[in-house]
């Protein structure tokens, strides 16, 4: 999971959809979560919940 968080950090750094003002705070929080084993599980649950909310939208668009 730590490798996945590192990939997310890289994605955030390269993203043009995330404002430059928000990137440092997002990256800092991700780095904190990367070091906390309980937080890693929390991230997984949050992303899973997020995906459950947006997956029907992607499916409707024919992207899933």
Secondary structure by P-SEA (a helix, b strand, c coil): caaaaaaaaaaaaacccccccaaaaaaaaaaaaaacaaaaaaaaaaaaaaaaacaaaaaaaccc
